[in-house]
Amino acid sequence: MPLIVVYNLPYWELENEERIDEIEAAITQAILEIPELELTMADISFSFPQDPTVDSESIPVTIIVELLFEKPKRTNAVRQQLASAITAAFNKLPGNEKRTVEVAVKRFDPEKDGFAMIKK
């Protein structure tokens, strides 16, 4: 159940629902194209924290993939493929061609790291 956190978008992008939907769709598609992840659209969630000091597109966008549970098929190579795919998907969106973007895919082992969920 990965959580995709997109940091450092300027306020005018965060206030544009169509832009957020566009970013979510591009990243979701990139994730779903990697079968080894064994994820569905329903498994993926997003967060777009707002930092009031970010007022320019010159600040690098940082995308962190959290809560990607360790599984046998999710090897280092697959995590690297995911990071590259998300970077490319974000970069292909109109207006992002010259933006710096960095993506980190964190490993998460719910047995070693602790995890609890209430599903409703």
DSSP file (Angstrom, degrees, kcal/mol; ACC not computed):
  #  RESIDUE AA STRUCTURE BP1 BP2  ACC     N-H-->O    O-->H-N    N-H-->O    O-->H-N    TCO  KAPPA ALPHA  PHI   PSI    X-CA   Y-CA   Z-CA
    1    1 A M              0   0    0      0, 0.0    43,-0.1     0, 0.0    67,-0.1   0.000 360.0 360.0 360.0  69.9    0.0    0.0    0.0
    2    2 A P        -     0   0    0      0, 0.0    43,-2.1     0, 0.0     2,-0.5  -0.293 360.0-149.3 -69.1 146.1    2.5    2.7   -1.0
    3    3 A L  E     -aB  45  66A   0     63,-2.2    63,-3.1    41,-0.2     2,-0.7  -0.971   9.6-152.7-110.1 122.6    2.0    6.3   -0.2
    4    4 A I  E     -aB  46  65A   0     41,-3.1    43,-2.3    -2,-0.5     2,-0.6  -0.876  10.3-165.9 -99.8 117.1    3.5    8.7   -2.7
    5    5 A V  E     -aB  47  64A   0     59,-2.8    59,-2.5    -2,-0.7     2,-0.7  -0.915   2.3-162.9-109.0 121.8    4.5   12.0   -1.1
    6    6 A V  E     - B   0  63A   0     41,-2.7     3,-0.3    -2,-0.6     2,-0.3  -0.905  13.4-170.1-109.6 111.5    5.2   14.8   -3.5
    7    7 A Y  E     + B   0  62A   0     55,-3.4    55,-1.2    -2,-0.7    43,-0.1  -0.671  53.8  26.3-101.0 153.2    7.2   17.7   -1.9
    8    8 A N        +     0   0    0     41,-0.3    -1,-0.2    -2,-0.3    51,-0.1   0.719  65.5 149.3  74.8  28.6    8.1   21.2   -3.1
    9    9 A L        -     0   0    0     40,-0.4    42,-0.4    -3,-0.3    -1,-0.3  -0.757  52.0-112.3 -82.1 138.5    5.3   22.0   -5.5
   10   10 A P    >>  -     0   0    0      0, 0.0     4,-1.8     0, 0.0     3,-1.5  -0.321  28.8-105.6 -68.1 157.2    4.6   25.7   -5.5
   11   11 A Y  H 3> S+     0   0    0     43,-0.8     4,-2.0     1,-0.3     5,-0.2   0.806 117.0  61.5 -55.0 -35.0    1.2   26.8   -4.1
   12   12 A W  H 34 S+     0   0    0      1,-0.2    -1,-0.3     2,-0.2     4,-0.2   0.801 107.7  44.7 -68.5 -25.5   -0.3   27.6   -7.6
   13   13 A E  H X4 S+     0   0    0     -3,-1.5     3,-1.2     2,-0.2     7,-0.3   0.885 111.4  52.4 -79.0 -40.3    0.1   23.9   -8.5
   14   14 A L  H 3< S+     0   0    0     -4,-1.8    -2,-0.2     1,-0.3    -3,-0.1   0.809 108.2  51.8 -64.7 -28.8   -1.2   22.7   -5.3
   15   15 A E  T 3< S+     0   0    0     -4,-2.0     2,-0.9    -5,-0.2    -1,-0.3   0.540  92.1  85.5 -83.8  -6.7   -4.3   24.8   -5.6
   16   16 A N    <>  -     0   0    0     -3,-1.2     4,-2.0    -4,-0.2     3,-0.4  -0.819  59.3-169.8-100.4  98.9   -5.0   23.5   -9.2
   17   17 A E  H  > S+     0   0    0     -2,-0.9     4,-2.6     1,-0.2     5,-0.2   0.849  86.3  55.4 -58.4 -37.5   -7.0   20.2   -8.8
   18   18 A E  H  > S+     0   0    0      1,-0.2     4,-2.1     2,-0.2    -1,-0.2   0.890 107.5  49.9 -63.1 -38.5   -6.6   19.4  -12.4
   19   19 A R  H  > S+     0   0    0     -3,-0.4     4,-2.3     2,-0.2    -2,-0.2   0.916 111.0  48.4 -66.4 -43.2   -2.8   19.6  -12.1
   20   20 A I  H  X S+     0   0    0     -4,-2.0     4,-2.8    -7,-0.3    -2,-0.2   0.922 111.6  50.2 -62.9 -43.8   -2.8   17.4   -9.0
   21   21 A D  H  X S+     0   0    0     -4,-2.6     4,-2.6     1,-0.2    -1,-0.2   0.887 109.5  52.1 -60.0 -39.1   -5.0   14.8  -10.8
   22   22 A E  H  X S+     0   0    0     -4,-2.1     4,-2.1     2,-0.2    -2,-0.2   0.908 111.1  46.1 -64.0 -43.6   -2.6   14.9  -13.8
   23   23 A I  H  X S+     0   0    0     -4,-2.3     4,-2.4     2,-0.2     5,-0.3   0.933 113.6  49.0 -65.3 -46.7    0.4   14.2  -11.5
   24   24 A E  H  X S+     0   0    0     -4,-2.8     4,-2.8     1,-0.2     5,-0.2   0.918 111.9  49.0 -59.4 -44.7   -1.4   11.4   -9.7
   25   25 A A  H  X S+     0   0    0     -4,-2.6     4,-2.4    -5,-0.2    -1,-0.2   0.910 111.8  48.3 -63.6 -42.8   -2.5    9.8  -13.0
   26   26 A A  H  X S+     0   0    0     -4,-2.1     4,-1.9     2,-0.2    -1,-0.2   0.924 115.9  42.8 -64.9 -45.0    1.0    9.9  -14.5
   27   27 A I  H  X S+     0   0    0     -4,-2.4     4,-2.2     2,-0.2    -2,-0.2   0.912 113.3  52.3 -69.4 -41.8    2.7    8.4  -11.4
   28   28 A T  H  X S+     0   0    0     -4,-2.8     4,-2.7    -5,-0.3    -2,-0.2   0.924 109.4  49.9 -59.6 -44.7    0.0    5.8  -10.9
   29   29 A Q  H  X S+     0   0    0     -4,-2.4     4,-1.3     1,-0.2    -1,-0.2   0.907 109.2  51.9 -60.6 -42.5    0.3    4.7  -14.6
   30   30 A A  H  < S+     0   0    0     -4,-1.9    -1,-0.2     1,-0.2    -2,-0.2   0.895 112.2  46.5 -61.5 -39.9    4.1    4.4  -14.1
   31   31 A I  H >< S+     0   0    0     -4,-2.2     3,-1.8     1,-0.2     6,-0.2   0.932 109.8  52.2 -67.2 -46.6    3.6    2.3  -11.0
   32   32 A L  H 3< S+     0   0    0     -4,-2.7    -1,-0.2     1,-0.3    -2,-0.2   0.708  98.0  67.0 -67.0 -19.5    1.0    0.0  -12.6
   33   33 A E  T 3< S+     0   0    0     -4,-1.3    -1,-0.3    -5,-0.2    -2,-0.2   0.469  85.6  78.1 -79.6  -0.8    3.3   -0.7  -15.6
   34   34 A I    X   -     0   0    0     -3,-1.8     3,-1.7     1,-0.2     4,-0.4  -0.850  63.0-172.6-109.8  96.2    5.7   -2.6  -13.3
   35   35 A P  G >  S+     0   0    0      0, 0.0     3,-1.6     0, 0.0    -1,-0.2   0.786  76.9  69.3 -62.7 -28.9    4.1   -6.0  -12.8
   36   36 A E  G 3  S+     0   0    0      1,-0.3    37,-0.1     2,-0.1    42,-0.1   0.730  89.2  65.2 -62.6 -20.7    6.6   -7.1  -10.2
   37   37 A L  G <  S-     0   0    0     -3,-1.7    -1,-0.3    -6,-0.2    37,-0.1   0.763  91.2-150.2 -72.6 -23.6    5.2   -4.5   -7.8
   38   38 A E    <   +     0   0    0     -3,-1.6     2,-0.3    -4,-0.4    -2,-0.1   0.921  43.3 145.4  53.5  49.5    1.9   -6.5   -7.7
   39   39 A L        -     0   0    0     -5,-0.3     2,-0.3    -8,-0.2    -1,-0.2  -0.844  36.6-156.4-118.0 153.1   -0.1   -3.3   -7.1
   40   40 A T    >>  -     0   0    0     -2,-0.3     3,-1.4     1,-0.1     4,-0.6  -0.766  38.6-101.6-116.7 168.6   -3.5   -2.1   -8.2
   41   41 A M  G >4 S+     0   0    0     -2,-0.3     3,-1.1     1,-0.3    -1,-0.1   0.867 122.0  58.8 -56.7 -37.2   -4.8    1.5   -8.5
   42   42 A A  G 34 S+     0   0    0      1,-0.2    -1,-0.3     3,-0.0    -3,-0.0   0.694  98.5  60.3 -67.9 -18.5   -6.7    1.0   -5.2
   43   43 A D  G <4 S+     0   0    0     -3,-1.4     2,-0.4     2,-0.0    -1,-0.2   0.673  90.9  82.5 -80.6 -17.5   -3.4    0.2   -3.4
   44   44 A I    <<  +     0   0    0     -3,-1.1     2,-0.3    -4,-0.6   -41,-0.2  -0.740  53.0 176.0-100.9 131.7   -1.8    3.6   -4.2
   45   45 A S  E     -a    3   0A   0    -43,-2.1   -41,-3.1    -2,-0.4     2,-0.3  -0.906  12.8-147.2-129.6 162.9   -2.4    6.8   -2.2
   46   46 A F  E     -a    4   0A   0     -2,-0.3     2,-0.3   -43,-0.2   -41,-0.2  -0.898  10.0-169.4-130.0 153.3   -0.9   10.3   -2.5
   47   47 A S  E     -a    5   0A   0    -43,-2.3   -41,-2.7    -2,-0.3    -2,-0.0  -0.989   2.8-170.1-140.5 138.0    0.0   13.2   -0.3
   48   48 A F        -     0   0    0     -2,-0.3   -41,-0.1   -43,-0.2   -43,-0.1  -0.722  15.2-162.6-127.1  79.3    1.0   16.7   -1.4
   49   49 A P        -     0   0    0      0, 0.0     2,-0.5     0, 0.0   -40,-0.4  -0.344  14.4-132.7 -65.3 143.0    2.3   18.6    1.6
   50   50 A Q        -     0   0    0    -43,-0.1   -43,-0.0   -42,-0.1     3,-0.0  -0.846  17.2-168.7-101.1 130.3    2.4   22.4    1.2
   51   51 A D    >   -     0   0    0     -2,-0.5     3,-2.0   -42,-0.4   -40,-0.2  -0.967  13.0-153.0-114.8 113.6    5.5   24.3    2.1
   52   52 A P  T 3  S+     0   0    0      0, 0.0    -1,-0.1     0, 0.0   -41,-0.1   0.662  92.1  64.2 -64.5 -13.8    4.8   28.1    2.1
   53   53 A T  T 3  S+     0   0    0      1,-0.1     2,-0.9     2,-0.0    -3,-0.0   0.640  80.0  91.7 -82.8 -12.4    8.5   28.8    1.4
   54   54 A V    <   +     0   0    0     -3,-2.0   -43,-0.8     1,-0.2    -3,-0.1  -0.726  40.0 144.7 -85.2 107.1    8.3   27.1   -2.0
   55   55 A D        +     0   0    0     -2,-0.9     2,-0.3   -45,-0.2    -1,-0.2   0.089  53.3  59.5-129.3  22.0    7.4   29.9   -4.4
   56   56 A S    >   -     0   0    0    -48,-0.1     3,-0.8     1,-0.0    -1,-0.0  -0.996  68.9-134.0-151.2 150.2    9.3   28.9   -7.5
   57   57 A E  T 3  S+     0   0    0     -2,-0.3    43,-0.3     1,-0.2     4,-0.1   0.445  98.2  79.8 -81.5  -0.3    9.5   26.0   -9.9
   58   58 A S  T 3  S+     0   0    0     41,-0.1    -1,-0.2     2,-0.1    42,-0.1   0.628  71.2  92.3 -81.5 -12.2   13.3   26.2   -9.6
   59   59 A I  S <  S-     0   0    0     -3,-0.8    41,-0.0   -51,-0.1    -5,-0.0  -0.687  91.4-106.4 -80.8 130.6   13.2   24.3   -6.3
   60   60 A P        -     0   0    0      0, 0.0     2,-0.5     0, 0.0    41,-0.2  -0.264  26.9-128.3 -59.0 139.3   13.7   20.6   -6.9
   61   61 A V  E     - c   0 101A   0     39,-2.7    41,-2.6    -4,-0.1     2,-0.5  -0.767  22.6-158.1 -85.9 131.4   10.6   18.4   -6.6
   62   62 A T  E     -Bc   7 102A   0    -55,-1.2   -55,-3.4    -2,-0.5     2,-0.5  -0.957   6.8-168.8-115.0 127.4   11.2   15.5   -4.3
   63   63 A I  E     -Bc   6 103A   0     39,-2.9    41,-2.5    -2,-0.5     2,-0.5  -0.971   4.3-168.9-118.4 122.7    8.9   12.4   -4.5
   64   64 A I  E     -Bc   5 104A   0    -59,-2.5   -59,-2.8    -2,-0.5     2,-0.7  -0.938  13.2-149.7-114.0 130.3    9.2    9.8   -1.8
   65   65 A V  E     -Bc   4 105A   0     39,-3.0    41,-2.3    -2,-0.5     3,-0.3  -0.891  26.0-177.6 -98.7 112.6    7.6    6.4   -2.0
   66   66 A E  E     +B    3   0A   0    -63,-3.1   -63,-2.2    -2,-0.7     3,-0.1  -0.671  54.5  22.8-105.4 160.8    6.7    5.3    1.5
   67   67 A L  E     +     0   0A   0     -2,-0.2     2,-1.3   -65,-0.2    -1,-0.2   0.754  66.2 155.1  57.9  31.0    5.1    2.0    2.8
   68   68 A L  E     - c   0 107A   0     38,-0.6    40,-1.2    -3,-0.3    -1,-0.2  -0.762  42.0-137.1 -86.6  96.8    6.2   -0.1   -0.1
   69   69 A F  E     - c   0 108A   0     -2,-1.3     2,-0.3    38,-0.2    40,-0.2  -0.188  17.6-106.2 -59.1 142.3    6.2   -3.4    1.7
   70   70 A E        +     0   0    0     38,-2.3    -1,-0.1     3,-0.0     5,-0.1  -0.522  48.3 164.6 -69.7 133.3    9.0   -5.8    1.0
   71   71 A K    >   -     0   0    0     -2,-0.3     3,-1.4     3,-0.2    -3,-0.0  -0.955  49.9-104.1-143.0 157.9    8.1   -8.7   -1.1
   72   72 A P  T 3  S+     0   0    0      0, 0.0    -1,-0.0     0, 0.0     3,-0.0   0.850 119.7  49.2 -55.5 -37.8   10.3  -11.2   -3.0
   73   73 A K  T 3  S+     0   0    0      1,-0.2     2,-1.6   -37,-0.1     5,-0.1   0.650  91.2  83.7 -77.7 -13.5    9.6   -9.7   -6.4
   74   74 A R    <   +     0   0    0     -3,-1.4    -3,-0.2   -37,-0.1    -1,-0.2  -0.511  66.7 164.5 -90.6  69.5   10.4   -6.1   -5.2
   75   75 A T     >  -     0   0    0     -2,-1.6     4,-2.4     1,-0.1     5,-0.2  -0.137  56.3 -95.8 -76.8 174.4   14.1   -6.4   -5.6
   76   76 A N  H  > S+     0   0    0      1,-0.2     4,-2.4     2,-0.2     5,-0.2   0.904 127.5  53.2 -57.6 -41.1   16.6   -3.5   -5.6
   77   77 A A  H  > S+     0   0    0      1,-0.2     4,-2.3     2,-0.2    -1,-0.2   0.889 108.8  48.3 -63.8 -39.2   16.4   -3.6   -9.4
   78   78 A V  H  > S+     0   0    0      2,-0.2     4,-2.4     1,-0.2    -1,-0.2   0.895 110.9  50.4 -69.1 -39.7   12.6   -3.3   -9.3
   79   79 A R  H  X S+     0   0    0     -4,-2.4     4,-2.4     2,-0.2    -2,-0.2   0.895 111.6  48.6 -64.4 -38.6   12.8   -0.4   -6.8
   80   80 A Q  H  X S+     0   0    0     -4,-2.4     4,-2.5     2,-0.2    -2,-0.2   0.901 110.1  51.6 -66.3 -40.2   15.3    1.4   -9.1
   81   81 A Q  H  X S+     0   0    0     -4,-2.3     4,-2.5     2,-0.2    -2,-0.2   0.906 110.2  50.1 -60.8 -41.4   13.0    0.8  -12.1
   82   82 A L  H  X S+     0   0    0     -4,-2.4     4,-2.6     2,-0.2     5,-0.3   0.929 109.8  49.5 -63.2 -46.1   10.2    2.3  -10.1
   83   83 A A  H  X S+     0   0    0     -4,-2.4     4,-2.2     1,-0.2    -2,-0.2   0.924 113.9  45.8 -59.7 -44.3   12.2    5.4   -9.1
   84   84 A S  H  X S+     0   0    0     -4,-2.5     4,-2.5     2,-0.2    -1,-0.2   0.891 112.2  51.3 -65.7 -40.0   13.2    5.9  -12.7
   85   85 A A  H  X S+     0   0    0     -4,-2.5     4,-2.5     2,-0.2    -2,-0.2   0.897 111.3  46.8 -66.2 -40.6    9.7    5.4  -14.0
   86   86 A I  H  X S+     0   0    0     -4,-2.6     4,-2.5     2,-0.2     5,-0.2   0.913 111.9  51.4 -67.3 -41.8    8.2    7.9  -11.6
   87   87 A T  H  X S+     0   0    0     -4,-2.2     4,-2.3    -5,-0.3    -2,-0.2   0.937 113.3  44.7 -58.7 -47.4   11.0   10.4  -12.5
   88   88 A A  H  X S+     0   0    0     -4,-2.5     4,-1.7     2,-0.2    -2,-0.2   0.901 112.3  51.9 -65.2 -41.7   10.3   10.0  -16.2
   89   89 A A  H  X S+     0   0    0     -4,-2.5     4,-0.5     1,-0.2    -1,-0.2   0.915 113.2  44.3 -63.0 -43.0    6.5   10.2  -15.7
   90   90 A F  H >< S+     0   0    0     -4,-2.5     3,-1.0     1,-0.2    -1,-0.2   0.911 112.2  52.6 -66.6 -42.0    6.7   13.4  -13.7
   91   91 A N  H 3< S+     0   0    0     -4,-2.3    -1,-0.2     1,-0.2    -2,-0.2   0.785 102.5  59.6 -65.8 -28.7    9.2   14.9  -16.2
   92   92 A K  H 3< S+     0   0    0     -4,-1.7    -1,-0.2    -5,-0.1    -2,-0.2   0.658  81.2 104.3 -76.4 -15.8    6.9   14.2  -19.2
   93   93 A L  S X< S-     0   0    0     -3,-1.0     3,-2.3    -4,-0.5     4,-0.3  -0.411  90.1 -90.9 -67.8 141.7    4.1   16.3  -17.8
   94   94 A P  T 3  S+     0   0    0      0, 0.0    -1,-0.1     0, 0.0    -2,-0.1  -0.243 113.2  20.5 -53.9 133.1    3.7   19.7  -19.5
   95   95 A G  T 3  S+     0   0    0     -3,-0.1     3,-0.2    -4,-0.1    -2,-0.1   0.292 106.0  84.5  91.7  -9.2    5.8   22.4  -17.7
   96   96 A N    X   +     0   0    0     -3,-2.3     3,-1.6    -5,-0.2    -3,-0.1   0.450  52.9 103.1-102.5  -1.3    8.1   19.9  -16.0
   97   97 A E  T 3  S+     0   0    0     -4,-0.3    -1,-0.2     1,-0.3    -6,-0.1   0.806  92.9  31.7 -54.6 -34.2   10.6   19.4  -18.8
   98   98 A K  T 3  S+     0   0    0     -3,-0.2    -1,-0.3     2,-0.1     2,-0.2   0.325  96.2 110.4-108.1   6.5   13.2   21.6  -17.2
   99   99 A R    <   -     0   0    0     -3,-1.6     2,-0.5    -8,-0.1   -41,-0.1  -0.568  68.5-123.2 -83.5 145.3   12.4   20.9  -13.5
  100  100 A T        +     0   0    0    -43,-0.3   -39,-2.7    -2,-0.2     2,-0.4  -0.746  34.7 179.3 -83.7 131.1   14.7   19.0  -11.3
  101  101 A V  E     -c   61   0A   0     -2,-0.5     2,-0.4   -41,-0.2   -39,-0.2  -0.999  10.8-170.8-135.1 137.2   13.0   16.0   -9.8
  102  102 A E  E     -c   62   0A   0    -41,-2.6   -39,-2.9    -2,-0.4     2,-0.4  -0.984   5.5-162.8-127.4 141.4   14.4   13.4   -7.4
  103  103 A V  E     -c   63   0A   0     -2,-0.4     2,-0.4   -41,-0.2   -39,-0.2  -0.981   4.2-170.7-127.7 132.2   12.6   10.2   -6.4
  104  104 A A  E     -c   64   0A   0    -41,-2.5   -39,-3.0    -2,-0.4     2,-0.6  -0.987   7.5-159.2-122.2 131.4   13.4    7.9   -3.5
  105  105 A V  E     -c   65   0A   0     -2,-0.4     2,-0.3   -41,-0.2   -39,-0.1  -0.938  15.3-155.9-111.0 112.0   11.8    4.5   -3.0
  106  106 A K  E     -     0   0A   0    -41,-2.3   -38,-0.6    -2,-0.6     2,-0.3  -0.654  11.2-129.6 -90.0 141.8   12.0    3.4    0.6
  107  107 A R  E     -c   68   0A   0     -2,-0.3     2,-0.4   -40,-0.1   -38,-0.2  -0.629  24.6-167.9 -81.8 147.6   11.9   -0.3    1.6
  108  108 A F  E     -c   69   0A   0    -40,-1.2   -38,-2.3    -2,-0.3     3,-0.1  -0.956  14.3-172.7-143.2 122.3    9.4   -1.1    4.4
  109  109 A D    >>  -     0   0    0     -2,-0.4     4,-3.4   -40,-0.2     3,-0.6  -0.928  10.4-160.6-112.8 105.2    9.2   -4.3    6.3
  110  110 A P  H 3> S+     0   0    0      0, 0.0     4,-0.9     0, 0.0     5,-0.3   0.743  90.9  53.0 -61.4 -23.1    6.0   -4.2    8.5
  111  111 A E  H 34 S+     0   0    0      3,-0.1     4,-0.1     2,-0.1    -2,-0.0   0.850 119.4  32.3 -79.3 -34.5    7.4   -7.0   10.8
  112  112 A K  H <4 S+     0   0    0     -3,-0.6    -1,-0.1     1,-0.1     3,-0.0   0.822 128.6  36.7 -87.7 -35.0   10.7   -5.2   11.4
  113  113 A D  H  < S-     0   0    0     -4,-3.4    -2,-0.1     1,-0.0    -1,-0.1   0.653 109.0-113.5 -96.2 -18.1    9.5   -1.6   11.3
  114  114 A G     <  -     0   0    0     -4,-0.9     2,-0.3    -5,-0.4    -3,-0.1   0.392  35.2-172.5  88.7 133.3    6.0   -1.9   12.9
  115  115 A F        +     0   0    0     -5,-0.3     2,-0.3    -4,-0.1    -1,-0.1  -0.957   9.5 175.1-159.5 138.2    2.7   -1.3   11.1
  116  116 A A        -     0   0    0     -2,-0.3     2,-0.3     2,-0.0     0, 0.0  -0.987   6.5-179.0-142.6 149.5   -0.9   -1.1   12.2
  117  117 A M        -     0   0    0     -2,-0.3     2,-0.6     2,-0.0    -2,-0.0  -0.992  20.3-154.8-150.7 140.5   -4.0   -0.3   10.1
  118  118 A I        -     0   0    0     -2,-0.3     2,-0.5     2,-0.0    -2,-0.0  -0.977  22.1-162.2-112.3 115.2   -7.7    0.0   10.8
  119  119 A K              0   0    0     -2,-0.6    -2,-0.0     1,-0.1     0, 0.0  -0.856 360.0 360.0-103.4 130.7   -9.6   -0.6    7.5
  120  120 A K              0   0    0     -2,-0.5    -1,-0.1     0, 0.0    -2,-0.0   0.360 360.0 360.0-121.1 360.0  -13.2    0.5    7.2
